[in-house]
Amino acid sequence: MICAVYKSRRKAETYLFIKQKGKFDDVPAQLMQVFGQPELVMLLPIEKRQHLGIADINKVKAALNEQGYYLQLPPPAVNLLKEHLQSQASNESAEWLF
């Protein structure tokens, strides 16, 4: 199966995989409204792929077969301040051990 991958112009790093180029019939109208005007990124021979960038290939294949589309959302943002504070707290805790 060759699927079409579209990116959202409204939502950064958000991609929509569909079974056939230009056929958005299976995608809910509300999702299309939020997604905005789709921009074609590539046609992808999904059956020949073993992995994708950040999406689980098996979940993409299953979603395409079951619902006709797969929505890839961006990974959650990293809170660097929170990570830094946690790192400092664990370093301070470790200092008490010595």
Legacy VTK file of the C-alpha trace (Angstrom):
# vtk DataFile Version 3.0
C-alpha trace
ASCII
DATASET POLYDATA
POINTS 98 float
0.000 0.000 0.000
1.232 3.469 -0.845
-0.090 6.084 1.543
-0.012 9.844 1.253
1.493 11.954 4.018
0.282 15.516 4.534
1.484 18.162 6.947
-0.676 20.710 8.680
-0.099 24.379 8.005
-1.826 25.243 11.288
-0.207 22.771 13.664
3.565 22.456 13.597
4.996 18.936 13.274
1.523 17.445 12.764
1.109 14.943 9.930
-1.842 13.071 8.481
-1.329 9.703 6.775
-4.144 8.590 4.447
-4.593 5.547 2.217
-4.811 7.383 -1.074
-3.606 10.785 -2.255
-6.354 13.399 -2.057
-8.955 11.022 -0.546
-9.897 12.482 2.844
-13.287 10.700 3.042
-12.311 8.634 6.117
-10.943 11.631 8.057
-13.519 13.209 10.406
-14.656 16.686 9.332
-13.731 18.184 12.722
-10.188 16.857 12.420
-9.858 18.319 8.934
-11.129 21.655 10.217
-8.496 21.763 12.976
-5.778 20.341 10.714
-6.401 23.031 8.095
-5.447 22.921 4.432
-3.286 19.791 4.068
0.026 20.087 2.249
1.321 16.940 0.542
4.736 15.936 1.868
5.283 12.541 0.240
3.845 9.331 -1.088
5.121 6.477 1.042
5.193 2.728 0.254
4.223 1.839 3.818
4.287 -1.953 3.363
7.967 -1.862 2.427
8.965 0.201 5.481
10.269 -1.287 8.710
10.153 1.971 10.676
9.233 5.636 10.448
10.719 8.750 12.059
8.809 9.115 15.322
5.663 7.109 14.561
5.314 3.409 15.317
5.033 1.762 11.887
2.708 -0.960 13.194
0.322 1.611 14.685
0.320 3.572 11.425
-0.452 0.440 9.378
-3.192 -0.653 11.790
-4.818 2.793 11.840
-4.752 3.016 8.045
-6.408 -0.400 7.752
-8.958 0.135 10.539
-9.946 3.797 10.232
-8.404 4.923 6.960
-6.049 7.534 8.408
-3.353 8.083 11.042
-2.689 11.388 12.782
0.896 11.948 13.932
1.169 14.612 16.614
4.423 16.285 17.608
6.326 14.867 20.563
5.652 16.643 23.861
7.795 19.695 24.487
10.714 19.207 26.843
10.617 21.415 29.918
14.331 22.156 30.310
13.854 24.172 33.504
12.017 21.299 35.175
14.699 18.818 34.100
17.450 21.119 35.376
15.755 21.571 38.753
15.236 17.821 39.089
18.873 17.233 38.206
20.004 19.723 40.832
17.743 18.161 43.448
19.142 14.685 42.799
22.717 16.010 42.868
22.063 17.685 46.222
20.553 14.456 47.582
23.607 12.515 46.419
25.956 14.954 48.199
24.387 14.059 51.531
25.451 10.470 51.028
29.148 11.370 51.053
LINES 1 99
98 0 1 2 3 4 5 6 7 8 9 10 11 12 13 14 15 16 17 18 19 20 21 22 23 24 25 26 27 28 29 30 31 32 33 34 35 36 37 38 39 40 41 42 43 44 45 46 47 48 49 50 51 52 53 54 55 56 57 58 59 60 61 62 63 64 65 66 67 68 69 70 71 72 73 74 75 76 77 78 79 80 81 82 83 84 85 86 87 88 89 90 91 92 93 94 95 96 97
